[in-house]
Amino acid sequence: MFSAETPLDRPLPLTIDPSGLHVRQDGATTYMAGGHTEADPTVEFDDFEMDHALWQDHIWPLLATRIPAFEAIKVQREWAGHYDFNTLDQNAITGPHSEVANFFFLNGFSGHGLQQSPAMGRGTAEYLTYGGYRSLDLSPFGFDRITQNRPFFETAII
Ligand SMILES: Cc1cc2nc3c(=O)[nH]c(=O)nc-3n(C[C@H](O)[C@H](O)[C@H](O)COP(=O)(O)OP(=O)(O)OC[C@H]3O[C@@H](n4cnc5c(N)ncnc54)[C@H](O)[C@@H]3O)c2cc1C
């Protein structure tokens, strides 16, 4: 979260740079930005340390390049957190287990589970009720792709 010495003269909706940097307005003169390293590393479960170099050397320069008014800003507060992450293809796993009967997956959303949850919930309800998908075919997200090493890549991750 940061304040800008010269706030923008118009509202800033969520804006995503191809690098994965994202920024949006969060208050009259304050903004929220986030990002991650090129390779998002595995960390210890209790590691919530902020990587200050990431902000200083990576996120802020990108931000100031994209929006020059953000060269003069003051960080107000910061937060580091964890994502559940499917390392095969950054995508959800849903549907039945291929070997264990009566075991269903609905996990591995890799940072984009909120937006997928309505469809995933409906698909899972359909599978449990009818034994198959009805509205949308969610089988590409199935567990088989994991055991067969067939990634179904999601690239639009921020
Ligand atoms: C900072 C942040 C920002 C995000 N922003 C977005 C966004 O803008 N858009 C978007 O689409 N997604 C976003 N996501 C991702 C989204 O929040 C997740 O993908 C989604 O919440 C995953 O839902 P889930 O039900 O699979 O897992 P979770 O929501 O993690 O639920 C798993 C539950 O299982 C419980 N649990 C764990 N172990 C056990 C156990 N042994 N016994 C019983 N219960 C257990 C946990 O307590 C938890 O309540 C964001 C995530 C984070 C962290």
The ligand as a Gaussian input file, in Angstrom:
#p B3LYP/6-31G(d) Opt

LIG

0 1
 C       -3.651000     -12.811000      -1.102000
 C       -4.480000     -13.638000      -2.024000
 C       -5.162000     -13.012000      -3.042000
 C       -5.940000     -13.759000      -3.885000
 N       -6.609000     -13.108000      -4.892000
 C       -7.380000     -13.794000      -5.728000
 C       -8.097000     -13.126000      -6.763000
 O       -8.029000     -11.895000      -6.912000
 N       -8.857000     -13.866000      -7.590000
 C       -8.940000     -15.206000      -7.458000
 O       -9.658000     -15.829000      -8.231000
 N       -8.286000     -15.885000      -6.490000
 C       -7.502000     -15.209000      -5.619000
 N       -6.800000     -15.866000      -4.647000
 C       -6.831000     -17.329000      -4.610000
 C       -8.056000     -17.881000      -3.912000
 O       -8.221000     -17.228000      -2.666000
 C       -7.824000     -19.386000      -3.711000
 O       -7.522000     -19.968000      -4.971000
 C       -9.072000     -20.034000      -3.130000
 O       -9.427000     -19.443000      -1.912000
 C       -8.789000     -21.519000      -2.913000
 O       -9.969000     -22.094000      -2.409000
 P       -9.929000     -23.547000      -1.820000
 O      -11.311000     -23.809000      -1.305000
 O       -9.337000     -24.479000      -2.822000
 O       -8.871000     -23.493000      -0.628000
 P       -8.909000     -22.650000       0.716000
 O       -9.741000     -21.406000       0.557000
 O       -7.481000     -22.517000       1.127000
 O       -9.688000     -23.609000       1.700000
 C       -9.101000     -24.751000       2.236000
 C       -9.708000     -24.914000       3.637000
 O       -9.293000     -26.176000       4.158000
 C       -8.962000     -25.992000       5.519000
 N       -8.064000     -27.093000       5.860000
 C       -6.759000     -27.256000       5.565000
 N       -6.298000     -28.423000       6.062000
 C       -7.329000     -28.997000       6.688000
 C       -7.478000     -30.233000       7.410000
 N       -6.459000     -31.099000       7.559000
 N       -8.688000     -30.517000       7.931000
 C       -9.737000     -29.654000       7.750000
 N       -9.663000     -28.486000       7.085000
 C       -8.456000     -28.173000       6.576000
 C       -8.313000     -24.628000       5.581000
 O       -8.364000     -24.097000       6.881000
 C       -9.218000     -23.837000       4.618000
 O      -10.333000     -23.271000       5.257000
 C       -6.029000     -15.160000      -3.758000
 C       -5.340000     -15.803000      -2.710000
 C       -4.569000     -15.048000      -1.862000
 C       -3.830000     -15.743000      -0.729000

